[in-house]
Amino acid sequence: MIRTETVDVGGSAMQVLVGVPDGDGPFPGLVLGHHGLASDGFDVDPFTHEYIARLNENGYAAAVPFLFHRCPADLDRPGKVKNFKDDEIIQDMQAAFDILAKSDKVDPNRIGVLGHCLGGRVAWLAAATNPSFKVLLMFHGGNILKPWGHDGPAPISIAANIKCPVIGFYGNDDENPSPADVDAYAAALDAAGVDYSFHRYDGTGHAFQNTHDGDKYREASSNDAWEKQFAFLARNLA
C-alpha cells in the first residue's frame, strides 16, 4: 500500500509518497525524483502512483518527495520550477533517502535513485551529492547542463562524484534533453570513468512511459525501458 508521510525539511512541511512491497523484507529501495507534471500535487498524478506500485510488485520499496513543497500553490509550473534551488533539492532527496534507510523493511545498503523528466535531473544531482546511492536511473532528464538557484556547480560538472552504475533512457525526438545534450551527458560520464549505459529510441520524444501524458506515450519504447530497467536493478541492486 502507498502511504503519505510528512517530514520537515528546512522549516517546510514536505509530503513523501512511500510504497513498500508486501512481505518482511528487507527490500532494496529507490528514491524517485518525480516528473514536472506532479507540480499540482500527487493527488492528480496517477503516473507516479502507478510507477511506485509497479516497483513494489517487483520487490522494490520507493519514496517520492514532493519537490514543489516550498513553492506558492498559485504559481504555474514554470514559475514553480524557477523557484528551485539545487541545495534545497539535495535536502529533499536526502529526507526521502532517510525514510527508506530507517525503515526496518528496507536494506539501507541497497538504495538507488531514479527519475523522469525533472526527476531525471534531480536523480543525477542526488547521485552526485550522496555517495550512499547504489544505482542511478535517468529517464529523459533535461537541464543537467546548468545549475538551479545559484552560480554552480551544474550537475554535469560534478559527474565525477557519481560512484554508482548509471542507466539512462532517452527519445531521439526529445528537445529537452536533446540528442546533443545526451551526448554531453555521455561525454561527462566517460571523462569521469563512470559505469553507464544509455538507451535511445527513434520515433520517441519526452515522457514516453507516461500513458497519461497525451500522445507522448510510446508502448514499444516504454516496454523496452521497463525490461532494461529491471534487468539493471537485478544486476546492481536486488
KEMIRO-23987 format. One record per residue: residue in three letters; x, y, z of N, C-alpha, C, O in turn. Coordinates in steps of 0.2 Angstrom, whole numbers, padded with zeros to 4 digits, always signed. Example, Ala and Ser with C-alpha at 12.3 -4.5 7.8 and 13.67 -1.06 7.14 Angstrom:
// residues 2
Ala+0066-0028+0039+0062-0022+0039+0066-0016+0039+0071-0017+0042 Ser+0064-0011+0035+0068-0005+0036+0064+0000+0039+0067+0006+0040 
***
This chain:
// residues 238
Met+0004-0006+0000+0000+0000+0000+0004+0006+0000+0009+0007+0003 Ile+0002+0011-0004+0006+0018-0004+0003+0022+0001-0003+0023+0001 Arg+0007+0025+0005+0005+0030+0010+0009+0036+0009+0014+0037+0006 Thr+0006+0041+0013+0009+0048+0013+0012+0050+0019+0009+0049+0024 Glu+0019+0051+0020+0022+0054+0026+0023+0061+0025+0024+0064+0019 Thr+0023+0065+0030+0025+0072+0030+0031+0073+0034+0031+0071+0040 Val+0037+0076+0032+0043+0077+0035+0044+0085+0035+0043+0088+0030 Asp+0048+0087+0040+0050+0094+0040+0057+0095+0036+0062+0091+0038 Val+0058+0099+0031+0064+0100+0028+0065+0107+0028+0062+0111+0024 Gly+0070+0110+0032+0072+0117+0032+0066+0121+0034+0065+0127+0031 Gly+0061+0119+0038+0056+0123+0040+0050+0122+0036+0045+0126+0037 Ser+0050+0118+0031+0044+0117+0026+0042+0110+0027+0046+0105+0027 Ala+0035+0109+0027+0032+0103+0028+0032+0099+0021+0029+0102+0016 Met+0035+0094+0020+0036+0090+0013+0032+0084+0013+0034+0080+0018 Gln+0028+0083+0009+0024+0076+0008+0029+0071+0004+0033+0073+0000 Val+0029+0065+0007+0033+0060+0003+0028+0054+0002+0026+0051+0007 Leu+0028+0052-0004+0024+0045-0005+0029+0040-0004+0035+0040-0006 Val+0027+0035+0000+0031+0029+0002+0027+0023+0000+0021+0022+0002 Gly+0030+0018-0004+0027+0012-0005+0032+0006-0004+0038+0007-0006 Val+0030+0001+0000+0034-0005+0002+0031-0011-0001+0025-0012+0000 Pro+0034-0016-0003+0031-0022-0005+0028-0026+0000+0030-0025+0006 Asp+0024-0030-0001+0021-0035+0004+0027-0040+0006+0031-0042+0002 Gly+0027-0042+0013+0032-0046+0015+0036-0043+0020+0035-0037+0022 Asp+0041-0047+0023+0045-0044+0028+0051-0041+0026+0054-0036+0030 Gly+0054-0042+0020+0060-0038+0018+0066-0041+0021+0066-0047+0024 Pro+0071-0038+0022+0072-0031+0020+0073-0030+0012+0076-0034+0009 Phe+0069-0025+0009+0069-0024+0002+0074-0019+0000+0076-0015+0003 Pro+0077-0019-0007+0080-0014-0009+0075-0008-0010+0069-0009-0011 Gly+0078-0002-0011+0074+0004-0011+0076+0009-0017+0082+0009-0019 Leu+0071+0013-0019+0073+0018-0024+0070+0025-0021+0064+0025-0020 Val+0074+0030-0021+0071+0037-0021+0069+0039-0028+0074+0039-0032 Leu+0063+0042-0029+0061+0044-0035+0061+0052-0035+0058+0055-0031 Gly+0064+0055-0040+0063+0061-0042+0057+0062-0047+0057+0059-0052 His+0051+0065-0045+0045+0065-0049+0046+0069-0055+0050+0074-0055 His+0041+0068-0060+0041+0072-0066+0038+0079-0064+0035+0080-0059 Gly+0039+0083-0069+0036+0090-0068+0029+0091-0068+0026+0095-0065 Leu+0025+0086-0071+0018+0086-0071+0015+0085-0064+0009+0086-0063 Ala+0019+0083-0059+0017+0082-0052+0016+0089-0048+0015+0089-0042 Ser+0017+0095-0052+0018+0101-0048+0012+0103-0044+0012+0107-0040 Asp+0006+0100-0047+0000+0102-0043-0002+0097-0038-0007+0097-0035 Gly+0002+0092-0036+0001+0088-0031+0001+0081-0033-0001+0079-0039 Phe+0002+0076-0028+0002+0069-0030-0005+0066-0031-0006+0061-0035 Asp-0010+0070-0028-0017+0068-0029-0019+0068-0036-0024+0064-0038 Val-0016+0072-0041-0018+0072-0048-0012+0070-0052-0011+0072-0058 Asp-0009+0065-0049-0003+0062-0053-0003+0055-0053+0001+0052-0049 Pro-0007+0052-0057-0008+0044-0057-0002+0041-0059+0000+0035-0057 Phe+0002+0044-0064+0009+0041-0066+0013+0039-0060+0016+0033-0060 Thr+0014+0043-0056+0019+0042-0050+0016+0036-0046+0020+0032-0044 His+0010+0036-0044+0007+0031-0040+0008+0024-0044+0009+0019-0041 Glu+0006+0024-0050+0007+0018-0054+0014+0016-0054+0015+0010-0054 Tyr+0019+0020-0055+0026+0018-0055+0028+0015-0049+0032+0010-0048 Ile+0026+0018-0043+0028+0015-0036+0025+0008-0036+0028+0004-0034 Ala+0019+0008-0038+0015+0001-0037+0019-0004-0041+0020-0010-0039 Arg+0021-0002-0047+0025-0007-0051+0032-0009-0048+0034-0015-0049 Leu+0035-0004-0046+0041-0006-0042+0040-0010-0036+0044-0015-0035 Asn+0035-0009-0032+0033-0013-0027+0031-0020-0029+0034-0025-0025 Glu+0028-0021-0034+0026-0028-0037+0032-0032-0039+0032-0038-0038 Asn+0037-0028-0040+0044-0031-0042+0049-0032-0037+0055-0033-0038 Gly+0047-0030-0031+0051-0031-0025+0055-0025-0023+0060-0026-0019 Tyr+0053-0019-0025+0057-0013-0023+0053-0008-0019+0047-0006-0021 Ala+0055-0006-0013+0052+0000-0010+0054+0006-0013+0058+0007-0017 Ala+0049+0011-0012+0050+0018-0016+0048+0023-0011+0043+0023-0007 Ala+0051+0029-0012+0049+0035-0008+0050+0041-0013+0055+0042-0017 Val+0045+0045-0014+0045+0051-0018+0044+0057-0015+0038+0058-0012 Pro+0049+0061-0014+0047+0068-0011+0044+0073-0015+0045+0073-0021 Phe+0039+0077-0012+0036+0082-0016+0040+0088-0017+0040+0092-0012 Leu+0044+0089-0022+0049+0094-0023+0046+0101-0023+0050+0106-0023 Phe+0040+0102-0025+0037+0108-0025+0034+0111-0019+0030+0116-0018 His+0036+0108-0013+0033+0110-0007+0034+0117-0004+0031+0120+0000 Arg+0040+0120-0007+0041+0127-0005+0038+0132-0009+0038+0138-0008 Cys+0035+0130-0015+0033+0135-0020+0025+0137-0018+0021+0133-0016 Pro+0024+0143-0019+0017+0145-0019+0012+0141-0023+0014+0140-0029 Ala+0007+0139-0020+0002+0135-0024-0001+0138-0030-0003+0135-0035 Asp-0001+0145-0030-0005+0148-0036+0000+0150-0042-0002+0152-0047 Leu+0006+0148-0041+0011+0148-0047+0010+0143-0052+0008+0137-0050 Asp+0011+0145-0058+0010+0139-0063+0017+0135-0063+0022+0137-0059 Arg+0017+0130-0066+0023+0125-0066+0029+0128-0068+0034+0128-0064 Pro+0030+0132-0073+0036+0135-0075+0038+0140-0069+0044+0141-0068 Gly+0034+0144-0066+0035+0148-0061+0038+0145-0055+0042+0147-0051 Lys+0035+0139-0053+0037+0135-0048+0044+0132-0049+0049+0132-0045 Val+0046+0130-0055+0052+0127-0057+0058+0133-0056+0063+0131-0054 Lys+0056+0139-0058+0060+0144-0057+0062+0146-0050+0068+0149-0048 Asn+0058+0143-0045+0060+0144-0038+0065+0139-0035+0067+0139-0030 Phe+0066+0134-0039+0070+0128-0037+0077+0130-0035+0080+0134-0039 Lys+0080+0127-0030+0087+0128-0029+0090+0122-0028+0088+0117-0024 Asp+0096+0121-0031+0099+0114-0030+0101+0112-0023+0100+0106-0022 Asp+0103+0116-0019+0104+0114-0012+0098+0112-0008+0099+0108-0004 Glu+0092+0115-0010+0086+0113-0007+0084+0106-0010+0081+0102-0006 Ile+0085+0105-0016+0083+0098-0019+0087+0093-0016+0084+0088-0015 Ile+0093+0094-0015+0098+0089-0012+0095+0087-0005+0095+0081-0003 Gln+0093+0092-0001+0090+0091+0006+0083+0087+0005+0082+0082+0009 Asp+0079+0088+0000+0073+0085-0001+0074+0077-0002+0071+0073+0001 Met+0079+0076-0007+0081+0069-0009+0084+0065-0003+0083+0059-0002 Gln+0088+0069+0001+0091+0066+0007+0085+0064+0012+0086+0059+0015 Ala+0080+0068+0013+0075+0067+0018+0071+0060+0015+0069+0056+0020 Ala+0070+0059+0009+0067+0053+0006+0071+0047+0007+0069+0042+0009 Phe+0078+0048+0006+0083+0043+0007+0082+0041+0014+0082+0035+0016 Asp+0082+0045+0019+0082+0044+0026+0076+0040+0028+0076+0035+0032 Ile+0070+0041+0025+0064+0037+0026+0065+0030+0025+0063+0026+0029 Leu+0068+0029+0019+0069+0022+0017+0074+0019+0021+0073+0013+0024 Ala+0080+0022+0022+0085+0019+0026+0084+0018+0033+0087+0013+0036 Lys+0079+0021+0036+0077+0020+0043+0071+0015+0044+0070+0013+0049 Ser+0069+0013+0038+0063+0008+0038+0066+0001+0040+0071-0001+0037 Asp+0063-0003+0044+0065-0010+0045+0064-0015+0040+0066-0021+0040 Lys+0060-0012+0035+0058-0016+0029+0062-0015+0023+0061-0018+0017 Val+0067-0010+0024+0072-0008+0018+0079-0009+0020+0081-0008+0026 Asp+0083-0012+0016+0090-0013+0017+0093-0006+0016+0093-0004+0010 Pro+0096-0003+0021+0099+0004+0020+0105+0004+0015+0107+0009+0013 Asn+0108-0002+0014+0114-0003+0010+0112-0004+0002+0117-0005-0002 Arg+0106-0004+0001+0103-0006-0006+0098-0001-0008+0092-0002-0009 Ile+0100+0006-0008+0095+0011-0010+0098+0015-0016+0104+0017-0016 Gly+0094+0015-0022+0096+0019-0028+0092+0025-0029+0087+0027-0025 Val+0093+0028-0034+0089+0034-0036+0087+0034-0043+0091+0032-0047 Leu+0081+0037-0044+0078+0036-0051+0074+0042-0052+0071+0045-0048 Gly+0073+0044-0059+0068+0050-0060+0067+0051-0067+0071+0049-0072 His+0061+0054-0069+0059+0055-0075+0058+0063-0076+0056+0066-0071 Cys+0060+0065-0082+0059+0072-0084+0063+0077-0079+0069+0076-0078 Leu+0060+0081-0075+0063+0085-0070+0066+0080-0065+0072+0082-0062 Gly+0063+0075-0064+0066+0070-0059+0072+0067-0061+0076+0064-0057 Gly+0073+0066-0068+0079+0064-0071+0085+0068-0069+0091+0066-0067 Arg+0084+0075-0069+0089+0079-0067+0091+0079-0060+0096+0079-0058 Val+0085+0078-0056+0086+0078-0049+0089+0072-0047+0093+0072-0042 Ala+0088+0066-0050+0091+0060-0049+0099+0060-0050+0103+0058-0046 Trp+0101+0063-0055+0108+0064-0057+0111+0069-0051+0116+0067-0048 Leu+0108+0074-0049+0110+0078-0044+0111+0075-0037+0116+0075-0034 Ala+0106+0071-0036+0106+0067-0029+0112+0062-0029+0115+0061-0024 Ala+0113+0058-0035+0118+0053-0035+0125+0056-0035+0130+0053-0032 Ala+0126+0063-0037+0132+0066-0037+0133+0069-0031+0139+0072-0029 Thr+0129+0069-0026+0130+0073-0020+0128+0068-0014+0129+0070-0008 Asn+0126+0062-0015+0125+0057-0010+0128+0050-0012+0125+0047-0016 Pro+0134+0049-0009+0138+0043-0012+0134+0036-0009+0137+0031-0011 Ser+0129+0037-0005+0126+0031-0002+0121+0028-0008+0119+0022-0007 Phe+0119+0032-0013+0115+0029-0018+0119+0024-0022+0125+0025-0024 Lys+0116+0018-0023+0120+0012-0026+0119+0012-0034+0122+0008-0037 Val+0113+0015-0036+0112+0015-0043+0109+0022-0045+0105+0025-0041 Leu+0109+0024-0051+0106+0029-0054+0102+0028-0060+0106+0025-0065 Leu+0096+0029-0061+0092+0028-0067+0089+0034-0069+0085+0038-0065 Met+0090+0036-0075+0088+0043-0078+0083+0042-0084+0085+0038-0088 Phe+0077+0045-0084+0073+0045-0089+0072+0052-0092+0069+0056-0089 His+0075+0053-0098+0074+0060-0101+0075+0066-0097+0070+0070-0097 Gly+0080+0066-0093+0081+0072-0088+0084+0077-0092+0090+0076-0094 Gly+0082+0083-0092+0085+0089-0095+0088+0094-0090+0087+0092-0084 Asn+0091+0099-0093+0093+0104-0088+0099+0102-0084+0100+0105-0079 Ile+0103+0097-0086+0108+0095-0082+0114+0099-0083+0119+0099-0079 Leu+0114+0103-0088+0120+0107-0090+0120+0114-0087+0125+0117-0087 Lys+0116+0115-0082+0116+0122-0079+0113+0121-0072+0109+0116-0070 Pro+0116+0125-0067+0113+0125-0060+0107+0128-0059+0105+0132-0064 Trp+0103+0127-0054+0097+0130-0052+0098+0134-0046+0100+0131-0041 Gly+0096+0140-0046+0096+0144-0040+0102+0147-0037+0102+0151-0032 His+0108+0146-0041+0114+0149-0039+0119+0148-0045+0117+0146-0050 Asp+0125+0150-0043+0130+0151-0049+0134+0144-0050+0138+0144-0055 Gly+0132+0139-0047+0135+0132-0049+0137+0128-0043+0136+0131-0037 Pro+0139+0122-0043+0141+0119-0050+0135+0116-0053+0130+0115-0050 Ala+0135+0116-0060+0130+0112-0064+0130+0105-0062+0136+0102-0061 Pro+0125+0101-0062+0125+0094-0061+0130+0091-0066+0134+0086-0063 Ile+0131+0092-0072+0135+0089-0076+0142+0090-0074+0147+0085-0075 Ser+0144+0095-0071+0151+0097-0069+0153+0093-0063+0159+0093-0062 Ile+0149+0089-0060+0150+0085-0054+0149+0078-0055+0148+0074-0051 Ala+0150+0076-0062+0149+0069-0064+0153+0064-0060+0152+0059-0059 Ala+0159+0067-0059+0165+0063-0056+0163+0060-0049+0166+0056-0046 Asn+0158+0064-0046+0156+0062-0039+0151+0056-0039+0149+0054-0034 Ile+0148+0054-0045+0144+0049-0046+0148+0042-0045+0152+0041-0049 Lys+0146+0038-0040+0150+0032-0038+0146+0026-0039+0148+0021-0036 Cys+0141+0026-0043+0137+0020-0044+0136+0019-0051+0137+0024-0055 Pro+0134+0013-0053+0132+0012-0060+0126+0016-0062+0121+0018-0058 Val+0126+0018-0069+0121+0023-0071+0117+0020-0078+0121+0016-0082 Ile+0111+0020-0078+0107+0019-0084+0103+0024-0086+0099+0027-0082 Gly+0102+0026-0093+0098+0032-0095+0094+0030-0101+0096+0026-0105 Phe+0088+0033-0102+0083+0031-0107+0081+0038-0110+0079+0042-0106 Tyr+0082+0038-0117+0080+0045-0120+0077+0044-0127+0078+0039-0130 Gly+0073+0049-0129+0070+0049-0135+0073+0053-0140+0075+0059-0138 Asn+0075+0051-0146+0079+0054-0151+0075+0060-0154+0078+0065-0157 Asp+0068+0061-0152+0064+0066-0154+0063+0072-0149+0060+0077-0150 Asp+0066+0070-0143+0066+0075-0137+0070+0081-0139+0075+0081-0142 Glu+0067+0087-0136+0071+0093-0136+0074+0095-0130+0079+0099-0130 Asn+0072+0092-0124+0075+0094-0118+0074+0087-0113+0069+0087-0110 Pro+0080+0083-0113+0086+0084-0117+0086+0082-0124+0083+0078-0126 Ser+0090+0086-0128+0090+0085-0135+0096+0079-0136+0099+0078-0131 Pro+0096+0076-0141+0101+0071-0143+0108+0074-0141+0113+0071-0139 Ala+0109+0081-0143+0116+0084-0141+0117+0084-0134+0123+0083-0132 Asp+0112+0086-0130+0113+0086-0123+0115+0079-0120+0119+0078-0116 Val+0111+0074-0123+0113+0067-0120+0120+0065-0122+0123+0062-0118 Asp+0122+0067-0128+0129+0066-0130+0134+0070-0125+0139+0067-0123 Ala+0132+0076-0122+0136+0079-0117+0136+0075-0111+0141+0075-0107 Tyr+0130+0072-0109+0130+0068-0103+0135+0062-0103+0138+0061-0099 Ala+0134+0059-0109+0139+0053-0110+0146+0055-0110+0150+0051-0107 Ala+0148+0061-0113+0155+0063-0113+0157+0064-0106+0163+0063-0104 Ala+0153+0067-0101+0155+0069-0095+0156+0062-0091+0160+0062-0087 Leu+0151+0058-0092+0152+0051-0088+0158+0047-0090+0161+0044-0086 Asp+0159+0048-0097+0165+0044-0099+0172+0048-0096+0176+0044-0094 Ala+0172+0054-0096+0178+0058-0093+0179+0056-0086+0184+0056-0084 Ala+0173+0055-0083+0173+0053-0075+0175+0046-0074+0176+0044-0068 Gly+0174+0042-0079+0175+0035-0078+0170+0031-0075+0170+0026-0071 Val+0164+0034-0076+0158+0031-0073+0155+0025-0077+0155+0026-0083 Asp+0153+0020-0074+0150+0014-0077+0143+0016-0079+0139+0017-0075 Tyr+0141+0017-0086+0135+0019-0088+0133+0015-0094+0137+0013-0098 Ser+0126+0015-0096+0124+0013-0102+0118+0018-0104+0113+0019-0099 Phe+0117+0020-0110+0112+0025-0112+0108+0021-0118+0111+0017-0122 His+0101+0022-0117+0097+0018-0122+0093+0024-0126+0089+0028-0122 Arg+0093+0024-0132+0090+0030-0136+0085+0027-0141+0086+0022-0144 Tyr+0079+0030-0141+0074+0027-0145+0072+0032-0151+0070+0038-0150 Asp+0072+0029-0157+0069+0033-0163+0062+0034-0162+0058+0029-0159 Gly+0059+0039-0165+0052+0040-0165+0049+0041-0159+0043+0040-0157 Thr+0053+0043-0154+0051+0044-0147+0053+0051-0144+0059+0053-0146 Gly+0049+0054-0141+0050+0060-0138+0050+0060-0130+0052+0055-0127 His+0048+0065-0127+0048+0066-0120+0042+0062-0117+0037+0061-0120 Ala+0043+0060-0111+0038+0057-0107+0035+0051-0110+0029+0049-0110 Phe+0039+0047-0113+0037+0041-0117+0034+0035-0113+0031+0031-0116 Gln+0035+0035-0106+0032+0030-0102+0026+0032-0099+0023+0028-0096 Asn+0024+0038-0100+0018+0040-0096+0012+0040-0101+0011+0044-0105 Thr+0007+0035-0099+0001+0034-0103-0004+0039-0102-0009+0040-0105 His-0003+0044-0097-0007+0049-0095-0005+0056-0098-0009+0061-0097 Asp+0000+0056-0102+0003+0062-0105+0001+0063-0112+0006+0063-0116 Gly-0005+0064-0114-0007+0065-0121-0005+0059-0125-0005+0053-0124 Asp-0002+0061-0131+0000+0056-0136+0008+0055-0136+0011+0052-0140 Lys+0011+0057-0130+0018+0056-0130+0020+0048-0128+0026+0046-0129 Tyr+0015+0044-0125+0017+0038-0124+0019+0034-0130+0016+0034-0135 Arg+0024+0030-0129+0027+0025-0134+0027+0018-0131+0032+0017-0128 Glu+0023+0014-0133+0022+0007-0130+0029+0003-0131+0031+0001-0126 Ala+0031+0003-0137+0037-0001-0138+0043+0001-0134+0047-0003-0131 Ser+0044+0008-0134+0050+0011-0131+0049+0010-0123+0054+0008-0120 Ser+0043+0011-0121+0042+0010-0114+0043+0003-0111+0046+0002-0106 Asn+0040-0002-0115+0041-0009-0113+0049-0011-0113+0051-0014-0108 Asp+0052-0008-0118+0059-0010-0118+0063-0007-0112+0067-0010-0109 Ala+0061+0000-0111+0064+0003-0105+0063-0001-0098+0067-0002-0094 Trp+0056-0003-0098+0055-0007-0092+0059-0013-0091+0062-0015-0086 Glu+0060-0017-0097+0064-0023-0096+0071-0022-0095+0074-0025-0090 Lys+0074-0017-0098+0081-0015-0096+0082-0012-0089+0087-0014-0086 Gln+0077-0008-0087+0077-0006-0080+0077-0011-0075+0082-0011-0071 Phe+0073-0016-0076+0073-0021-0071+0079-0026-0071+0081-0029-0066 Ala+0081-0027-0077+0087-0031-0078+0093-0027-0075+0097-0031-0071 Phe+0094-0021-0075+0099-0017-0072+0098-0017-0065+0103-0018-0061 Leu+0092-0016-0062+0091-0017-0055+0093-0023-0052+0096-0024-0047 Ala+0091-0029-0056+0093-0035-0054+0100-0037-0053+0103-0040-0048 Arg+0104-0034-0058+0111-0035-0058+0115-0030-0052+0120-0033-0049 Asn+0112-0025-0051+0116-0020-0047+0113-0018-0040+0116-0015-0036 Leu+0106-0020-0039+0103-0018-0033+0099-0023-0029+0100-0024-0023 Ala+0096-0028-0033+0092-0033-0030+0096-0038-0026+0094-0043-0023 
***
